[in-house]
């Protein structure tokens, strides 16, 4: 990696990629389209003698002199104008995970899917830590992959949550075990069509060989069919079918059937996470862990100890008999459906946010009489309200912001009700990200 490389984006992913390249003896042109940024502030994040040039604003052909490779942060669209300049110069484009992959030692488990990937990644990471000494949990879940690539050793296991944005620009990326939890419509503002979105997601297993394994959701018809096209081993899991080979639900028991034997994994009543979607996440993590050689008793104990991921159907508090849950990570309708299904009783639902061109009909239908009040905020509130009314849902209220929404719910909730933040929309516009939205929700609830 001693070549000259353009790194696009000065967020945590871009900075990590630049530092990785510099550590490998490379030269970096660090680019950001925002000309309001301070070059001095960015430079302060690096060693004084780093071979680093910072370019802000418009990217010109001259800036690419000697550049042999471009690494693009996942938040940047390939339709951004500066990408055309890179393409014209015939410079190959890698994602940050492609760069990190080329510098990583040991085994890699890579997890994608529309929903469930963060919980699955966190749980898989915990299982690995119960068995392996050197474990790194990276990607969309928190730390950029590039941040830890050079810390890995031959005995390491890296567990990576991989988004569709990250998969757009992979080339050689080949995990030992890949997993796709499910595929439902999301990010169509970026990927345009469902076919394109599916193709990008399925790219996680594109380079896998007979030595590798892909864990797939048998209940998802797209993924069931995809499994028949792969060269690698395929391990299916299912919540609905009793598989001849694979991991599935038998009543409340997760079981693993292989080589003519049926092995009990664990009773879902022993888990600390609720909802059928979480049972799928556990089955995915079990499949990945078995494929990486972790013994069943270690997997079982780690699953029993695992607590819910922050912002994913996270218990906040109980007040006057009303229970509050934070599902800020429910950033699309399908994720929000899972949160509604997980609520044990009458629910006051806070929803709305940034418009990703999602459709809300299936989500509204999933309310099934359980949602007493729908409290809407953000850019999508009119669109959601119109959809809800078409489906006969009329108990709808608007709030100016999240704080008011929490106060409205507290006023209208009865003992035995559940108040759920599960927006079915992205957070952009009102919040920096879904984490900020979730933390603010918890602060407002705890301040009641």
C-alpha positions in Angstrom: 0.0 0.0 0.0 2.9 2.4 -0.7 1.1 4.1 -3.5 -0.6 7.5 -3.7 -4.3 7.1 -2.7 -7.2 9.6 -2.7 -9.4 9.1 0.3 -12.8 10.8 0.0 -14.6 11.8 3.2 -13.2 13.2 6.4 -15.5 11.5 8.9 -14.4 8.6 11.1 -14.3 6.1 8.2 -12.2 8.4 5.9 -9.8 9.4 8.7 -9.3 5.7 9.6 -8.6 4.8 6.0 -6.1 7.6 5.6 -4.3 6.6 8.8 -4.1 2.9 7.6 -2.7 3.9 4.3 -0.1 6.2 5.9 0.9 3.5 8.4 1.5 1.2 5.3 3.9 3.8 3.8 1.4 5.3 1.4 0.8 8.9 0.4 -2.7 10.3 0.9 -4.8 13.0 -0.8 -7.6 13.5 1.7 -10.6 15.0 0.0 -13.9 16.4 1.2 -16.5 18.3 -0.9 -17.3 20.6 2.0 -15.2 23.7 1.5 -16.3 25.1 4.9 -14.2 22.6 6.7 -10.8 23.7 8.2 -7.8 22.0 6.7 -5.8 22.8 9.8 -8.3 21.0 12.1 -8.3 17.9 9.8 -4.4 17.9 9.7 -4.3 18.0 13.5 -5.7 14.5 13.5 -2.5 13.2 11.9 1.3 13.1 12.6 3.1 16.3 11.6 5.3 14.5 9.1 2.4 12.6 7.5 2.6 12.4 3.7 -0.8 14.1 3.5 -2.5 16.6 1.2 -5.9 18.0 2.0 -8.3 19.1 -0.8 -11.6 20.8 0.1 -14.5 21.8 -2.2 -14.2 21.0 -5.9 -12.0 18.1 -6.9 -9.9 18.9 -10.0 -8.1 16.5 -12.4 -4.8 18.1 -11.3 -5.5 16.9 -7.7 -5.4 13.3 -9.0 -1.8 13.6 -10.3 0.0 10.3 -9.4 -3.1 8.9 -7.6 -3.4 5.2 -8.3 -6.4 4.3 -6.1 -9.5 6.0 -4.6 -11.1 4.9 -1.3 -14.6 6.3 -0.7 -16.3 6.5 2.6 -19.7 4.7 2.8 -21.8 7.8 3.3 -20.8 9.2 -0.1 -23.0 8.4 -3.1 -21.2 7.1 -6.2 -23.4 9.7 -8.1 -21.5 12.6 -6.3 -20.0 14.9 -9.0 -16.4 14.3 -7.9 -16.7 10.6 -8.6 -17.1 11.3 -12.3 -13.7 13.1 -12.1 -12.1 9.9 -10.6 -13.8 7.7 -13.2 -12.6 9.9 -16.1 -9.0 9.5 -14.7 -9.5 5.7 -14.9 -8.7 5.3 -11.1 -10.2 2.3 -9.4 -12.5 2.9 -6.5 -12.5 0.9 -3.3 -14.7 1.0 -0.2 -13.0 1.4 3.2 -13.8 -2.3 4.0 -12.0 -3.4 0.8 -8.9 -1.5 1.9 -9.1 -2.9 5.4 -9.7 -6.4 4.1 -6.4 -6.3 2.2 -4.6 -5.4 5.5 -6.3 -7.9 7.8 -5.0 -11.2 9.2 -7.1 -14.0 10.6 -10.7 -15.0 9.9 -13.5 -12.7 9.0 -17.3 -12.9 9.6 -19.2 -10.4 7.6 -22.9 -9.7 8.3 -25.4 -7.7 6.2 -29.2 -7.5 5.7 -31.8 -4.8 5.8 -32.6 -5.4 9.5 -31.1 -7.3 12.4 -27.5 -6.9 11.4 -26.4 -4.8 14.3 -27.8 -7.1 16.9 -26.5 -10.1 15.0 -23.0 -8.5 14.8 -23.0 -7.6 18.5 -24.1 -11.1 19.6 -21.6 -12.8 17.2 -18.9 -10.6 18.6 -19.8 -11.6 22.2 -19.8 -15.3 21.2 -16.4 -15.0 19.6 -15.0 -13.2 22.7 -16.1 -16.2 24.8 -13.9 -18.5 22.7 -11.1 -16.6 20.9 -8.5 -14.3 22.5 -8.2 -11.8 19.6 -11.6 -10.5 18.5 -12.5 -7.2 16.7 -16.1 -6.0 16.1 -16.1 -3.4 13.4 -18.0 -1.7 10.6 -21.4 -0.2 10.6 -21.8 -1.1 14.3 -19.2 1.5 15.5 -15.4 1.5 14.8 -14.4 1.6 11.1 -12.9 -1.6 9.9 -9.7 0.3 8.8 -9.1 1.4 12.4 -8.2 -2.1 13.6 -7.0 -3.9 10.5 -3.3 -3.6 11.4 -4.0 -4.9 15.0 -5.2 -8.3 13.7 -3.0 -11.4 13.9 -3.3 -14.8 12.3 -5.4 -16.0 15.2 -7.8 -13.0 15.2 -11.5 -13.1 14.3 -13.0 -9.9 12.9 -16.7 -9.6 13.0 -17.9 -6.9 10.7 -21.3 -5.3 10.2 -21.5 -4.4 6.5 -24.0 -2.0 5.0 -25.1 -1.9 1.4 -23.2 1.4 1.0 -20.0 -0.4 1.9 -20.7 -3.2 -0.5 -21.1 -1.0 -3.5 -17.3 -0.7 -4.1 -15.8 -4.0 -3.0 -13.6 -6.0 -5.4 -11.7 -8.9 -3.7 -13.5 -8.8 -0.2 -14.0 -12.4 0.8 -15.1 -13.3 4.3 -14.7 -16.8 5.7 -18.3 -16.6 6.8 -20.9 -14.2 5.4 -24.5 -13.8 6.5 -27.5 -12.0 5.1 -30.3 -11.6 7.7 -33.1 -10.6 5.3 -33.7 -8.2 2.4 -36.7 -5.7 2.4 -37.0 -2.3 0.7 -34.6 0.3 2.1 -32.3 3.0 0.9 -34.1 3.2 -2.4 -33.2 6.9 -2.5 -29.6 5.7 -3.1 -30.0 2.3 -4.9 -33.0 3.4 -7.0 -34.4 -0.1 -7.6 -35.1 -3.1 -5.4 -33.1 -5.2 -7.9 -30.1 -3.1 -7.6 -30.3 -3.1 -3.7 -30.6 -6.9 -3.7 -27.6 -7.3 -6.0 -25.5 -5.0 -3.8 -26.4 -7.0 -0.7 -25.7 -10.3 -2.3 -22.3 -9.1 -3.2 -21.1 -10.0 0.3 -20.8 -13.6 -0.8 -19.7 -12.9 -4.4 -16.0 -13.9 -3.9 -16.6 -16.8 -1.5 -15.3 -20.3 -2.4 -16.0 -23.9 -1.4 -13.9 -23.3 1.7 -16.3 -20.6 3.0 -19.8 -20.5 4.4 -22.8 -18.2 3.8 -25.6 -18.1 6.4 -29.0 -17.2 4.9 -32.6 -16.7 5.9 -34.6 -19.5 4.4 -37.9 -17.6 5.1 -36.8 -14.9 2.7 -37.6 -16.2 -0.9 -34.9 -14.0 -2.4 -32.2 -15.4 -0.2 -33.5 -19.0 -0.4 -33.1 -18.8 -4.2 -29.7 -16.9 -3.9 -28.4 -19.8 -1.8 -28.8 -22.2 -4.8 -26.4 -20.0 -6.9 -23.5 -20.0 -4.5 -20.2 -21.9 -4.7 -19.6 -21.8 -1.0 -21.4 -23.9 1.7 -24.8 -22.5 2.6 -26.3 -22.8 6.1 -30.0 -21.8 6.2 -31.9 -20.8 9.3 -35.7 -20.5 9.5 -38.4 -19.4 12.0 -41.2 -20.9 9.9 -39.9 -24.2 8.5 -38.4 -27.3 10.1 -35.4 -27.7 7.9 -33.8 -31.0 6.9 -30.4 -29.4 7.4 -29.9 -26.0 9.2 -31.1 -24.0 12.2 -34.8 -23.6 13.0 -37.4 -23.1 15.6 -39.2 -26.0 17.2 -41.7 -24.4 19.4 -39.6 -22.2 21.8 -36.5 -24.3 21.1 -33.8 -23.3 18.6 -32.5 -26.5 17.1 -29.6 -27.4 14.7 -30.1 -30.3 12.4 -27.1 -31.7 10.6 -25.7 -35.0 9.4 -28.9 -36.7 10.4 -28.7 -35.5 14.0 -30.9 -32.9 15.7 -29.2 -30.8 18.5 -31.0 -28.4 20.9 -29.3 -25.0 20.9 -31.3 -23.1 23.5 -34.8 -22.2 24.7 -35.7 -18.6 23.6 -37.3 -18.0 27.0 -33.7 -18.1 28.4 -32.8 -15.0 26.2 -32.7 -11.4 27.4 -33.9 -10.1 24.1 -37.5 -10.2 23.0 -39.4 -10.7 19.7 -39.4 -13.2 16.9 -37.0 -11.1 14.8 -34.4 -11.5 17.6 -34.8 -15.2 17.5 -33.8 -14.9 13.8 -30.8 -12.8 14.9 -29.8 -15.5 17.4 -30.1 -18.2 14.8 -27.9 -16.2 12.4 -25.2 -15.7 15.1 -25.4 -19.4 16.0 -24.8 -20.3 12.3 -21.9 -18.0 12.0 -20.3 -19.2 15.2 -20.7 -22.9 14.4 -19.1 -22.2 11.0 -16.1 -20.6 12.8 -15.6 -23.6 15.0 -17.1 -22.3 18.3 -18.4 -25.2 20.5 -22.1 -25.4 21.1 -21.9 -25.0 24.9 -19.9 -21.8 24.5 -22.5 -20.4 22.0 -25.3 -21.3 24.3 -23.9 -19.5 27.3 -22.9 -16.4 25.4 -26.5 -16.2 23.9 -28.0 -16.4 27.4 -25.8 -13.6 28.7 -26.4 -11.2 25.8 -28.3 -8.0 26.5 -30.2 -5.9 23.9 -28.3 -3.5 21.7 -28.8 0.1 22.5 -31.6 1.7 20.4 -33.0 -1.6 19.3 -36.2 -2.4 21.3 -34.2 -1.2 24.4 -36.1 -1.0 27.7 -35.9 2.5 29.1 -38.1 2.7 32.2 -41.4 2.0 33.7 -43.5 4.9 35.1 -47.0 4.7 36.6 -47.4 1.3 35.0 -46.4 2.5 31.5 -43.3 0.9 29.9 -41.1 2.9 27.5 -39.0 1.3 24.8 -36.4 2.9 22.5 -36.2 1.5 19.0 -34.6 4.5 17.3 -32.7 2.0 15.1 -36.0 1.2 13.5 -35.1 3.4 10.5 -37.3 1.7 7.9 -40.8 0.2 7.9 -39.7 -3.5 8.1 -37.6 -2.8 11.2 -40.4 -0.9 12.8 -42.8 -3.8 12.1 -40.6 -6.1 14.2 -40.7 -3.6 17.1 -44.5 -3.4 17.0 -44.7 -7.2 17.0 -42.5 -7.4 20.0 -44.7 -5.1 22.1 -46.7 -7.3 24.6 -49.7 -4.9 24.9 -51.5 -1.6 23.8 -48.9 0.8 22.4 -48.5 4.5 21.8 -46.1 4.8 18.9 -43.8 7.7 18.1 -42.8 7.7 14.4 -41.7 9.8 11.5 -38.5 11.5 10.3 -36.5 11.8 7.1 -38.1 10.6 3.9 -36.1 7.7 2.3 -39.0 7.1 -0.2 -40.3 4.2 1.8 -43.9 2.9 1.6 -45.7 2.6 4.9 -48.8 0.4 4.1 -47.4 -2.9 5.4 -46.1 -1.2 8.6 -49.5 0.4 9.3 -51.2 -3.0 8.7 -49.0 -4.6 11.2 -50.5 -2.4 13.9 -53.4 -4.8 14.0 -55.3 -2.9 16.6 -52.3 -2.8 19.0 -51.4 0.8 18.4 -53.7 3.1 20.5 -52.2 6.4 19.3 -49.8 7.2 16.5 -47.8 10.3 17.4 -45.9 11.7 14.3 -42.9 14.0 14.0 -40.6 15.0 11.2 -40.6 15.4 7.4 -42.7 12.3 6.8 -45.6 12.9 9.2 -48.1 14.0 6.6 -47.2 11.1 4.3 -47.5 8.6 7.2 -50.8 10.2 8.4 -52.4 9.9 5.0 -51.3 6.2 4.7 -52.6 5.5 8.2 -56.0 7.0 7.5 -56.3 4.9 4.3 -55.9 1.9 6.5 -58.6 3.1 9.0 -56.1 4.3 11.7 -57.5 7.7 12.9 -56.0 8.1 16.4 -53.2 10.3 15.0 -51.5 13.2 16.7 -48.7 15.5 15.5 -45.9 16.8 17.8 -43.5 19.6 16.9 -40.5 17.6 18.2 -39.5 14.4 20.0 -39.7 16.1 23.5 -43.3 17.0 22.8 -44.1 13.6 21.5 -42.8 12.0 24.7 -44.9 14.3 26.8 -48.0 13.6 24.7 -47.6 9.9 25.1 -47.0 10.2 28.9 -50.3 12.2 29.1 -52.4 9.7 27.0 -50.9 6.4 28.2 -52.8 4.2 30.7 -51.3 1.7 33.2 -50.4 -1.4 31.2 -49.6 0.5 28.0 -46.3 0.6 26.2 -44.7 3.8 24.7 -42.5 2.9 21.7 -40.1 5.1 19.7 -39.8 3.2 16.4 -39.8 5.9 13.7 -39.7 3.7 10.5 -37.7 6.6 9.1 -34.1 7.9 9.1 -33.1 10.5 11.7 -31.4 13.0 9.4 -32.8 16.6 9.4 -33.8 16.6 13.1 -30.9 14.6 14.5 -27.3 13.8 13.5 -28.0 10.1 13.5 -30.4 7.5 15.1 -28.1 7.2 18.1 -28.6 10.9 19.0 -32.3 10.5 18.5 -32.4 7.4 20.8 -30.3 9.1 23.5 -32.6 12.2 23.4 -35.7 10.0 23.7 -34.2 8.3 26.8 -33.3 11.6 28.3 -36.9 12.9 27.8 -38.4 9.8 29.2 -36.2 9.8 32.3 -36.9 13.5 32.8 -40.7 12.9 33.0 
